[in-house]
Amino acid sequence: MAKMLPLIALCAFVFLIGGSTGAAAQWTPAFATFYGGGDASGTMGGACGYDNLYSAGYGTRSTALSTALFNNGAMCGACFTIACDASKTRYCKPGTSITVTATNLCPPNWALSGDAGGWCNPPRRHFDMSQPAWETIAVYRAGIVPVNYRRVPCRRSGGVRFTVQGHSYFELVTVANVGGSGVVAQAWIKGSRTDWMAMSRNWGANWQSNAYLNGQSLSFRLRSDDGRVLTANNVAPAGWWFGGTYTSNAQFY
């Protein structure tokens, strides 16, 4: 029995890092294009609400997702390893792959068919990657290549970050630099004089509260889509302000 323990522990570890990140060992076919320019400046902002991707912890290794993958913003922050399929095109850089974070939506183009320019039309699975990420796996002049992808755990530097926008009685909080599954499925907020209150997803990675929390230190609790829960106590001090970003010491490791 003692010899079986390492195998059991390994299985438990794979389950924990996998969770709803899907079957990590399975690759799924899709297609990929690129946008944003050689410096990826055109990828800043986007439908997840991260604004500056450097300050959000994501940098240039980012991608927009087609509607079929974006899931109305519920996949913001998810990480995918993408490899060009060299068996289907000569424009791959063989032996390469890259892990990117979902930070934007690639919207449908209903004026074009899915196989002739409407690359992100449902039900197509498509990644519109930042140009620097794209050029890691494929030749620039290809424009579009077949790829294989799989969802993987996200590795982040530092703690989860909370940017508080809005006004009194309306806190709009962008949650960024999320490790583990990368995806926040539920969020809660607590003032130093309140109990925990559930927040609702407003759009993308933005969660809202309608409580009056001015002058109170703020704590946050997150549940990732693989079921793990993180609590970040007193992240924002009592003197926090709208527009401020507050970095916690907590992370989904």
Disulfide bonds with the S-S distance in Angstrom:
Cys48-Cys76 2.03
Cys79-Cys154 2.12
Cys84-Cys92 1.98
Cys106-Cys120 1.94
